[in-house]
Amino acid sequence: MGACGSCNTCGDSLARGCANSSVFNWLEGISMHEKNKETAVEVRFKQDRKEFYINPDNIVLKKGDIVAVEGSPGHDIGVVSLTGELVMLQMKRKKVNFKKEKPKKIYRIAKTSDITKWEKAIALEKETLEKAKILVKEHNLEMKLSNVEYQGDNTKATFYYTAEKRVDFRELIKSLSKEFMIRVEMRQIGARQEAAKLGGIGSCGRELCCSTWMSEFSSVSTSAARYQQLSINPQKISGQCGRLKCCLNFELDGYLDALSHFPKTKTILKTKKDKAKFLKMDIFKKKLWYSYLADPFSAIELTLDSAKTIIKLNEEGKQPEKLEDFVLEEKIKVKDFENVVGQDNISRFDNKSKKKKKPKRKFKNKRHKKQ
């Protein structure tokens, strides 16, 4: 079983993670250093779960190969997602150190028997999850099972769950082991990880970033929304997971760079007429609005350069007459409507004159009428 062809990142549809983009190996083809002869390989399992393994036998591996790796216990089946020098950089970025922790090994390229057993294990996951949810209700546990992943040798199953409080699931593990006759591991995940595993459609109309290309989650704060002049409305700035949208961080650096050229919002503009305080700004048009303290309902529009000029005059101890002197009058050009055909009169469709209906002709000669 080779690469799927569409994304070239998995062995086949059984990789259970084609939606997640792999890291582009921009160091592919570059020879390893002598100190890294015993190469490390990144292996992807169900959906977004990835782990690093050592290749002690120097098996020739490429992206998309299905391999049998060391499990705990037994062995697991995964898909090679990254090889070469870039793996070491990924390990450094994720703070994985093989010297401090014992690395797991890659046994071999998966045989036909390994893949057959793997297929049977994957086929059990849906039914197992449904039965496990029933057992959770029977034990009255405040937890939500979101996913289950069988190990490649069909001897172990990992259940992923979310919970707001600490849960005592010792009796649940006994029930699960007895029901499915396997070794059970419970792993708690956050709301963002749950959304990444389940997937969905965001408010933008596209598939969730966390379930497609994002490999890690950075913290998002409400200040990111404030810097972008967004209203702090939980319904609008929250994602499917109920947390702040990850995309609030995507353009944050651009906004911070633009805001560095704007004066501080606490700055008061002093004029002979009155002092003025900041109201709002338009970052893209480079405009600011100020209102006089005596007239809080006034909104005077200034350009960024005009605001900086007034601030500079205030720093020199000077005060302009009033803010209105810095307002630029924009000449609005009224353009006549012109459609694609070149006709500029939109009232041409109006039926101004109604045509009089012609009276029906009456036959003067009665002989023409039908008897």
C-alpha positions as CSV (number, residue, x, y, z in Angstrom):
1,M,0.0,0.0,0.0
2,G,1.7,3.2,-1.1
3,A,0.8,6.8,-0.8
4,C,-2.8,7.8,-1.5
5,G,-1.8,10.1,-4.3
6,S,-4.0,13.0,-3.3
7,C,-1.9,14.3,-0.5
8,N,1.0,11.9,-0.5
9,T,1.1,12.0,3.3
10,C,-0.5,8.7,4.2
11,G,-0.4,5.0,3.4
12,D,-4.1,4.9,2.4
13,S,-7.5,5.9,3.8
14,L,-6.8,3.7,6.8
15,A,-4.3,6.3,8.0
16,R,-7.3,8.1,9.4
17,G,-5.8,11.5,9.1
18,C,-5.8,12.6,5.5
19,A,-7.5,15.8,6.5
20,N,-4.5,16.9,8.5
21,S,-1.7,18.4,6.4
22,S,1.8,17.1,7.2
23,V,4.8,19.3,7.6
24,F,6.5,20.1,4.3
25,N,9.9,18.6,4.3
26,W,12.1,21.4,2.8
27,L,15.3,19.5,3.7
28,E,14.3,16.3,1.9
29,G,17.2,14.8,0.0
30,I,19.9,16.5,2.1
31,S,22.2,13.9,3.7
32,M,22.2,13.5,7.5
33,H,25.2,14.4,9.6
34,E,27.4,11.6,10.8
35,K,26.3,12.1,14.4
36,N,22.7,11.4,13.3
37,K,23.3,8.2,11.5
38,E,20.8,6.5,13.8
39,T,18.0,8.5,12.3
40,A,14.7,9.6,14.0
41,V,11.4,9.4,12.1
42,E,8.1,11.1,12.7
43,V,5.1,8.7,12.5
44,R,1.5,9.7,12.4
45,F,-1.4,7.7,13.8
46,K,-5.1,8.5,14.0
47,Q,-5.9,12.1,13.0
48,D,-3.5,14.6,14.6
49,R,-1.4,12.2,16.9
50,K,2.2,12.1,15.9
51,E,5.2,10.6,17.7
52,F,8.9,10.3,17.1
53,Y,10.7,7.0,16.8
54,I,14.3,5.9,16.3
55,N,15.3,3.8,13.3
56,P,18.1,1.6,14.7
57,D,18.3,-0.8,11.8
58,N,18.5,2.1,9.3
59,I,15.5,0.8,7.3
60,V,15.1,2.9,4.1
61,L,11.9,4.8,4.7
62,K,10.0,7.5,2.8
63,K,7.0,9.6,3.5
64,G,3.8,7.5,3.3
65,D,5.3,4.2,4.3
66,I,3.2,2.1,6.7
67,V,5.4,0.9,9.5
68,A,5.2,-1.3,12.6
69,V,6.5,0.5,15.7
70,E,7.0,-0.3,19.3
71,G,3.9,0.0,21.5
72,S,3.2,-0.2,25.1
73,P,2.8,-3.1,25.2
74,G,3.0,-4.9,21.8
75,H,3.3,-3.0,18.6
76,D,1.4,-0.3,16.8
77,I,0.9,0.6,13.1
78,G,1.4,4.1,11.8
79,V,2.4,6.1,8.7
80,V,5.7,7.8,8.2
81,S,5.0,11.6,8.0
82,L,8.5,13.0,8.1
83,T,12.0,11.8,7.6
84,G,15.5,13.3,7.3
85,E,17.2,16.3,8.9
86,L,13.9,18.2,9.5
87,V,12.8,15.5,12.1
88,M,15.6,16.7,14.4
89,L,14.5,20.3,14.1
90,Q,10.9,19.2,14.9
91,M,12.0,17.3,17.9
92,K,13.9,20.4,19.1
93,R,10.9,22.6,18.6
94,K,8.6,20.2,20.5
95,K,11.3,19.7,23.2
96,V,11.7,16.0,22.6
97,N,15.0,14.7,23.9
98,F,16.0,11.0,23.3
99,K,18.8,11.3,25.9
100,K,16.4,12.0,28.7
101,E,13.7,9.6,27.7
102,K,14.0,6.2,26.2
103,P,13.0,6.4,22.5
104,K,10.7,3.8,21.0
105,K,11.9,1.8,18.0
106,I,10.6,1.2,14.5
107,Y,10.5,-2.6,14.0
108,R,9.8,-3.0,10.3
109,I,7.8,-1.9,7.3
110,A,4.3,-3.3,8.0
111,K,3.5,-6.7,6.5
112,T,0.2,-7.8,4.9
113,S,-0.7,-9.6,8.1
114,D,0.0,-6.5,10.2
115,I,-2.2,-4.3,7.9
116,T,-5.0,-6.9,8.0
117,K,-5.1,-6.9,11.8
118,W,-4.9,-3.1,11.7
119,E,-8.0,-2.9,9.4
120,K,-9.9,-5.1,11.8
121,A,-9.0,-2.9,14.8
122,I,-10.1,0.2,13.0
123,A,-13.4,-1.3,12.1
124,L,-14.2,-1.8,15.8
125,E,-13.7,1.8,16.8
126,K,-17.1,3.1,15.9
127,E,-19.1,0.4,17.7
128,T,-16.7,0.5,20.7
129,L,-17.2,4.3,21.1
130,E,-21.0,3.9,21.1
131,K,-21.0,1.1,23.7
132,A,-18.4,3.0,25.8
133,K,-20.7,6.1,25.9
134,I,-23.5,3.9,27.3
135,L,-21.2,2.6,30.0
136,V,-20.3,6.2,31.0
137,K,-24.0,7.0,31.5
138,E,-24.4,3.9,33.6
139,H,-21.6,4.9,35.9
140,N,-23.0,8.5,36.1
141,L,-19.6,10.1,35.3
142,E,-19.4,13.8,34.3
143,M,-17.2,13.2,31.3
144,K,-17.6,13.2,27.6
145,L,-16.0,10.6,25.4
146,S,-15.0,12.1,22.1
147,N,-12.9,9.4,20.3
148,V,-11.3,6.0,20.6
149,E,-8.2,4.7,19.0
150,Y,-7.2,1.0,18.8
151,Q,-3.6,0.0,18.8
152,G,-2.4,-1.7,15.6
153,D,-2.1,-5.1,17.2
154,N,-5.7,-4.9,18.5
155,T,-4.6,-5.4,22.2
156,K,-5.1,-1.9,23.5
157,A,-7.6,1.0,23.1
158,T,-7.1,4.6,24.1
159,F,-10.3,6.6,25.0
160,Y,-10.1,10.3,24.6
161,Y,-12.4,12.4,26.9
162,T,-13.1,15.9,28.1
163,A,-14.2,16.8,31.6
164,E,-14.5,20.0,33.6
165,K,-13.7,18.3,36.9
166,R,-11.5,15.4,38.0
167,V,-13.2,12.1,37.3
168,D,-12.7,8.8,39.1
169,F,-13.0,6.3,36.2
170,R,-11.5,3.2,37.9
171,E,-14.7,1.3,37.8
172,L,-15.3,2.4,34.2
173,I,-11.9,1.0,33.1
174,K,-12.9,-2.3,34.6
175,S,-16.2,-2.3,32.8
176,L,-14.5,-1.4,29.5
177,S,-11.8,-4.1,29.8
178,K,-14.5,-6.7,30.6
179,E,-16.7,-5.6,27.8
180,F,-14.1,-5.4,25.0
181,M,-11.4,-7.8,26.4
182,I,-8.6,-5.3,25.7
183,R,-6.2,-3.1,27.7
184,V,-7.8,0.3,28.3
185,E,-6.1,3.7,28.6
186,M,-8.0,6.9,29.4
187,R,-6.5,10.2,28.0
188,Q,-8.0,13.6,28.9
189,I,-7.8,16.3,26.2
190,G,-8.9,19.9,26.0
191,A,-11.8,21.5,24.1
192,R,-9.5,22.6,21.3
193,Q,-8.1,19.1,20.8
194,E,-11.6,17.7,20.9
195,A,-12.7,20.0,18.1
196,A,-9.6,19.0,16.1
197,K,-10.4,15.3,16.4
198,L,-14.1,15.7,15.6
199,G,-13.8,18.4,12.8
200,G,-16.5,20.7,11.6
201,I,-17.3,23.9,9.6
202,G,-16.3,27.3,11.0
203,S,-18.2,30.6,10.8
204,C,-16.1,31.4,7.8
205,G,-17.7,28.5,5.9
206,R,-14.5,26.5,5.6
207,E,-13.3,23.4,7.5
208,L,-11.8,24.0,10.9
209,C,-8.2,25.0,10.9
210,C,-7.4,22.8,13.9
211,S,-8.7,19.7,12.0
212,T,-6.9,20.5,8.7
213,W,-3.5,22.1,8.9
214,M,-2.8,23.3,12.5
215,S,-0.3,21.1,14.3
216,E,-0.3,22.9,17.7
217,F,-2.4,25.3,19.6
218,S,-1.2,28.7,20.9
219,S,-2.9,30.6,23.6
220,V,-5.5,33.2,22.5
221,S,-6.5,36.2,24.7
222,T,-9.3,38.8,24.4
223,S,-6.6,41.4,23.9
224,A,-6.1,40.0,20.4
225,A,-9.8,40.9,19.6
226,R,-9.3,44.4,21.1
227,Y,-6.2,45.1,19.0
228,Q,-8.2,44.3,15.9
229,Q,-11.1,46.6,16.9
230,L,-13.5,43.6,17.3
231,S,-16.5,43.7,19.6
232,I,-16.0,41.4,22.7
233,N,-19.0,39.3,21.9
234,P,-18.5,35.7,23.0
235,Q,-20.8,34.3,20.3
236,K,-18.8,36.0,17.5
237,I,-15.2,35.5,18.7
238,S,-15.7,31.9,20.0
239,G,-15.1,28.8,17.8
240,Q,-16.8,25.5,17.7
241,C,-14.9,24.4,20.8
242,G,-16.4,27.2,22.9
243,R,-12.9,28.8,23.2
244,L,-11.6,32.0,21.5
245,K,-11.0,31.4,17.8
246,C,-7.5,30.4,16.9
247,C,-7.7,32.7,13.8
248,L,-7.6,35.8,16.1
249,N,-3.9,35.3,16.2
250,F,-3.3,35.0,12.5
251,E,-3.4,38.7,11.7
252,L,-2.5,40.0,15.1
253,D,1.1,40.8,14.2
254,G,0.0,42.9,11.3
255,Y,-2.4,44.9,13.5
256,L,0.3,45.4,16.2
257,D,2.7,46.7,13.6
258,A,0.1,49.1,12.3
259,L,-0.9,50.3,15.7
260,S,2.7,51.1,16.6
261,H,2.5,54.1,14.3
262,F,-0.7,55.4,15.9
263,P,-0.8,57.6,19.0
264,K,-1.9,56.2,22.3
265,T,-5.6,56.2,22.9
266,K,-5.1,58.0,26.2
267,T,-3.5,61.0,24.6
268,I,-5.5,64.2,24.9
269,L,-5.4,66.8,22.1
270,K,-5.2,70.3,23.5
271,T,-6.7,73.2,21.4
272,K,-7.7,76.7,22.3
273,K,-11.3,75.8,21.8
274,D,-11.3,72.8,24.2
275,K,-9.5,69.5,25.0
276,A,-10.4,66.5,22.9
277,K,-10.3,62.8,23.8
278,F,-10.0,59.7,21.5
279,L,-13.1,58.0,20.2
280,K,-12.2,55.4,17.6
281,M,-9.8,54.7,14.8
282,D,-9.7,53.1,11.3
283,I,-6.3,51.3,11.0
284,F,-6.6,50.7,7.3
285,K,-7.6,54.2,6.3
286,K,-5.3,55.7,8.9
287,K,-8.0,57.9,10.4
288,L,-8.9,58.8,14.0
289,W,-12.0,60.4,15.6
290,Y,-11.9,62.7,18.6
291,S,-14.6,64.5,20.6
292,Y,-14.4,67.6,22.7
293,L,-14.7,67.1,26.4
294,A,-17.5,69.8,26.6
295,D,-19.3,68.1,23.7
296,P,-19.0,64.3,24.0
297,F,-21.3,63.8,21.1
298,S,-19.0,65.5,18.6
299,A,-16.9,63.3,16.4
300,I,-14.2,65.1,14.4
301,E,-12.4,63.0,11.9
302,L,-8.6,63.5,11.6
303,T,-6.0,61.8,9.5
304,L,-3.1,60.1,11.3
305,D,-0.6,62.8,10.1
306,S,-3.0,65.6,11.4
307,A,-3.2,63.9,14.8
308,K,0.6,63.6,15.0
309,T,1.0,67.2,14.0
310,I,-1.4,68.4,16.9
311,I,0.4,66.1,19.4
312,K,3.8,67.6,18.3
313,L,2.5,71.1,18.7
314,N,1.2,70.2,22.2
315,E,4.6,68.8,23.2
316,E,6.2,72.2,22.1
317,G,3.7,74.0,24.3
318,K,1.6,75.3,21.4
319,Q,-2.1,74.9,20.9
320,P,-4.0,75.2,17.6
321,E,-7.2,77.1,17.4
322,K,-9.5,74.0,16.9
323,L,-9.5,70.5,15.5
324,E,-11.8,71.6,12.6
325,D,-8.9,73.4,11.0
326,F,-7.2,70.1,10.4
327,V,-10.2,68.4,8.8
328,L,-9.7,67.8,5.1
329,E,-12.7,68.5,2.9
330,E,-13.1,65.6,0.5
331,K,-14.7,66.4,-2.8
332,I,-17.2,63.8,-3.6
333,K,-17.6,63.2,-7.3
334,V,-21.1,62.2,-8.2
335,K,-20.9,59.7,-11.0
336,D,-23.9,59.1,-13.3
337,F,-25.1,55.6,-13.3
338,E,-23.8,53.6,-16.2
339,N,-24.5,50.0,-16.8
340,V,-22.5,47.4,-18.8
341,V,-24.4,48.2,-21.9
342,G,-23.5,51.9,-21.7
343,Q,-27.0,53.2,-21.0
344,D,-26.8,55.8,-18.2
345,N,-30.5,56.4,-17.7
346,I,-32.0,54.1,-15.0
347,S,-35.5,55.5,-15.6
348,R,-35.6,54.1,-19.1
349,F,-37.6,51.1,-17.8
350,D,-40.4,53.4,-16.4
351,N,-43.5,53.3,-18.5
352,K,-44.3,57.0,-18.6
353,S,-46.9,57.1,-21.3
354,K,-49.5,54.5,-21.4
355,K,-50.7,53.6,-24.9
356,K,-54.4,53.9,-25.4
357,K,-56.0,50.7,-26.3
358,K,-57.6,50.7,-29.8
359,P,-61.3,49.9,-29.8
360,K,-62.4,46.7,-31.3
361,R,-63.5,47.0,-34.9
362,K,-67.2,46.6,-35.4
363,F,-68.5,45.1,-38.5
364,K,-70.8,47.6,-40.3
365,N,-72.1,45.0,-42.6
366,K,-74.3,42.6,-40.6
367,R,-74.0,40.0,-43.3
368,H,-70.4,39.3,-42.1
369,K,-71.7,38.2,-38.7
370,K,-72.3,34.6,-38.1
371,Q,-75.9,33.7,-37.9
